[in-house]
């Protein structure tokens, strides 16, 4: 508040000097070269200081609004990139689902092959057991024939070395 009181105590404000100070801080050559935004216009009868203050404030607000719009444009660009990435993600998910379905089909085929092999192996085992059982039956039958053959061979008229004892 002390600074406000000091301004009131001063008798005259040098508006020309104030405008030159403002112009020197700005990059442009004069205040008049900065156009006001379309949505404001000076009120008739406003003092030069009031007009310059209002212009300075509206330019700050307009600058901030343009920066906000620029952020919006960046956000739109980011959204486009996100949409493209989302499309790629959907493609990747579809590929993963297809791959998983392929793995399931292959697993189903291998599962069936293994079970078919197990059934075939069981059939082979049963067949082998059946053949062994038949071989036993035949060899038991042959051993009976051998016992009969060892009793007394009938003379055939051919004498072998083994028959002479």
C-alpha positions as CSV (number, residue, x, y, z in Angstrom):
1,X,0.0,0.0,0.0
2,X,2.9,2.3,0.5
3,X,3.6,2.3,-3.2
4,X,0.0,3.3,-4.0
5,X,0.2,6.2,-1.5
6,X,3.4,7.4,-3.1
7,X,1.8,7.5,-6.6
8,X,-1.1,9.6,-5.2
9,X,1.3,12.0,-3.6
10,X,3.1,12.7,-6.8
11,X,1.7,15.6,-8.7
12,X,1.9,14.5,-12.3
13,X,2.6,11.3,-14.0
14,X,4.6,11.6,-17.2
15,X,2.5,9.5,-19.5
16,X,4.9,9.9,-22.4
17,X,7.7,8.5,-20.2
18,X,5.5,5.7,-19.0
19,X,4.7,4.7,-22.6
20,X,8.4,4.9,-23.5
21,X,9.2,2.6,-20.6
22,X,6.6,0.1,-21.6
23,X,7.7,0.2,-25.2
24,X,11.4,-0.3,-24.2
25,X,10.4,-3.4,-22.2
26,X,8.4,-4.8,-25.2
27,X,10.0,-6.2,-28.3
28,X,7.8,-4.0,-30.6
29,X,8.4,-0.3,-31.2
30,X,5.3,1.2,-29.7
31,X,2.2,0.3,-27.8
32,X,0.0,1.2,-30.8
33,X,1.7,-1.5,-32.9
34,X,0.2,-4.2,-30.6
35,X,-3.3,-5.0,-31.8
36,X,-6.0,-5.7,-29.2
37,X,-7.9,-9.0,-29.4
38,X,-11.2,-8.8,-31.2
39,X,-13.3,-9.5,-28.2
40,X,-12.4,-6.2,-26.4
41,X,-12.4,-2.5,-27.2
42,X,-11.6,0.6,-25.3
43,X,-14.4,2.4,-23.5
44,X,-14.9,6.0,-24.5
45,X,-13.4,8.4,-22.1
46,X,-11.0,6.1,-20.4
47,X,-7.7,7.7,-19.4
48,X,-4.5,6.8,-21.2
49,X,-3.1,5.0,-18.1
50,X,-6.3,3.0,-17.7
51,X,-6.3,2.1,-21.3
52,X,-2.7,1.0,-21.2
53,X,-3.2,-1.0,-18.0
54,X,-6.3,-2.7,-19.5
55,X,-4.3,-3.5,-22.7
56,X,-1.5,-4.9,-20.7
57,X,-3.8,-7.1,-18.7
58,X,-5.8,-8.3,-21.7
59,X,-2.6,-9.1,-23.6
60,X,-1.4,-11.3,-20.6
61,X,-4.7,-13.1,-20.6
62,X,-4.7,-13.5,-24.4
63,X,-1.1,-14.8,-24.2
64,X,-2.2,-17.3,-21.6
65,X,-5.3,-18.3,-23.6
66,X,-3.1,-18.9,-26.7
67,X,-0.8,-21.1,-24.6
68,X,-3.8,-23.0,-23.4
69,X,-4.9,-23.5,-27.0
70,X,-1.4,-24.6,-27.9
71,X,-1.6,-27.2,-25.1
72,X,-4.9,-28.3,-26.5
73,X,-3.3,-28.7,-29.9
74,X,-0.6,-30.8,-28.3
75,X,-3.2,-32.8,-26.5
76,X,-5.0,-33.4,-29.8
77,X,-1.8,-34.6,-31.3
78,X,-1.1,-36.8,-28.3
79,X,-4.7,-38.2,-28.7
80,X,-4.1,-39.0,-32.3
81,X,-0.8,-40.8,-31.4
82,X,-2.7,-42.6,-28.6
83,X,-5.4,-43.7,-31.1
84,X,-2.8,-45.0,-33.5
85,X,-1.1,-46.9,-30.6
86,X,-4.5,-48.2,-29.5
87,X,-5.1,-49.5,-33.0
88,X,-1.7,-51.2,-32.9
89,X,-2.6,-52.7,-29.5
90,X,-5.8,-54.1,-30.9
91,X,-3.9,-55.6,-33.8
92,X,-1.4,-57.1,-31.3
93,X,-4.2,-58.5,-29.1
94,X,-5.9,-60.0,-32.2
95,X,-2.6,-61.6,-33.2
96,X,-2.1,-63.0,-29.6
97,X,-5.6,-64.4,-29.6
98,X,-5.0,-66.1,-33.0
99,X,-1.6,-67.4,-31.7
100,X,-3.3,-68.8,-28.6
101,X,-6.0,-70.4,-30.6
102,X,-3.3,-72.0,-32.8
103,X,-1.5,-73.3,-29.7
104,X,-4.7,-74.8,-28.4
105,X,-5.4,-76.5,-31.7
106,X,-1.9,-77.9,-31.8
107,X,-2.2,-79.0,-28.1
108,X,-5.5,-80.7,-28.9
109,X,-3.8,-82.6,-31.8
110,X,-0.8,-83.7,-29.7
111,X,-3.2,-84.7,-26.9
112,X,-5.2,-86.9,-29.3
113,X,-1.9,-88.4,-30.7
114,X,-0.6,-89.2,-27.3
115,X,-3.9,-90.9,-26.3
116,X,-4.0,-92.8,-29.6
117,X,-0.4,-93.9,-29.0
118,X,-1.3,-95.0,-25.4
119,X,-4.3,-97.0,-26.8
120,X,-2.1,-98.5,-29.5
121,X,0.6,-99.4,-26.9
122,X,-2.1,-101.0,-24.7
123,X,-3.3,-103.0,-27.7
124,X,0.2,-104.1,-28.5
125,X,0.8,-105.1,-24.9
126,X,-2.4,-107.2,-24.9
127,X,-1.5,-108.7,-28.2
128,X,2.0,-109.6,-26.9
129,X,0.5,-111.1,-23.7
130,X,-1.9,-113.1,-25.9
131,X,0.9,-114.3,-28.1
132,X,3.0,-115.3,-25.1
133,X,0.1,-117.2,-23.6
134,X,-0.4,-119.0,-26.9
135,X,3.3,-119.8,-27.1
136,X,3.1,-121.2,-23.6
137,X,0.1,-123.3,-24.6
138,X,1.9,-124.5,-27.7
139,X,5.2,-125.3,-25.9
140,X,3.3,-127.1,-23.2
141,X,1.6,-129.1,-25.9
142,X,5.0,-129.8,-27.5
143,X,6.4,-130.9,-24.2
144,X,3.7,-133.5,-24.1
145,X,4.7,-134.6,-27.6
146,X,8.3,-134.7,-26.6
147,X,7.4,-137.0,-23.7
148,X,5.6,-139.2,-26.1
149,X,8.5,-139.1,-28.5
150,X,11.0,-140.2,-25.8
151,X,9.0,-143.4,-25.0
152,X,9.9,-145.7,-27.9
153,X,10.4,-144.6,-31.3
154,X,9.0,-146.7,-34.0
155,X,11.6,-148.3,-36.2
156,X,11.7,-146.7,-39.6
157,X,14.4,-148.8,-41.0
158,X,17.0,-146.2,-40.9
159,X,19.5,-146.7,-38.2
160,X,21.2,-143.7,-36.8
161,X,24.3,-143.5,-34.6
162,X,22.1,-142.3,-31.7
163,X,19.9,-145.4,-31.8
164,X,22.8,-147.7,-31.3
165,X,23.7,-147.9,-27.7
